[in-house]
Amino acid sequence: MNTAKHLPEDAFPFVSPAERDRLLAHGREQRFAAGDQIVREHHHTRAIYVLTKGRVAVEKDHLGVGVVVDELRPGAVFGEVSYLDGSPASASIVAREDVEVFVLDKLDDVLSADPELAAGFYRSLATLLARRLRFTTEESVTAATALIWG
């Protein structure tokens, strides 16, 4: 199966096409039905997921109820923080409709054996995390301003 066509080009922007092929050899496609939990809050995972089809909700548990804090669309990457620091998932990822994801796991060996691939891969993750931090900071300022000014 040629998996390269199933991975959005912008998921890892600093990985060359040849490096992408090497990376993709260490992943697999997985399908989930609407309502399925792909990642469970507070559980450990050592995989990075790339949403290739459909929409998922990012949910935080509040008194036993999942509260939607974001929605992700194709091209979105999730699970990267747990992959990087070994911490449990900070939120659940729930399929809003039938979805397909590309799951990258067991990456440590391929990344340690291929420094160029590792550099592009980690630079892509750093850029993703920087964008999220910037967005979160802007949202926090907007919320704080609304509280101050009513």
DAJOLIN-V117312 format. One line per field, one symbol per residue. ss: DSSP state (2 for helix, 1 for strand, 0 for the rest). phi: phi as a letter, one per 20 degrees, with the letter a starting at -180 (. if undefined). psi: psi as a letter, one per 30 degrees, with the letter a starting at -180 (. if undefined). A space follows every 50 residues. Layout:
BEGIN
ss=???
phi=???
psi=???
END
This chain:
BEGIN
ss=00222200222200002222222200111111000011100000001111 11100111111100111111110000110222222000000111100011 11111002222220222222222222222222222222222222222220
phi=.eegfedggefcfddfgffgfffffdcbebdcegnfeecdgmdebdcddc fdbnccdecdfclndfdfdacdcgofdbnfffffdmeffebedcfebfcc cdddclegffffecgffgfffffffffgffffffffffffffffffffem
psi=kjfeffjkegeifgkleeeeeeeffgllkkkklkfkkekkkglkkhlkkj kfkaklkjkkkjhgkkkkflkklkfkklfeeeeefgllkflljkkfaklk lkkjlhfeeeeffieeeeeeeeeeeeeeeeeeeeeeeeeeeeeeeeeef.
END
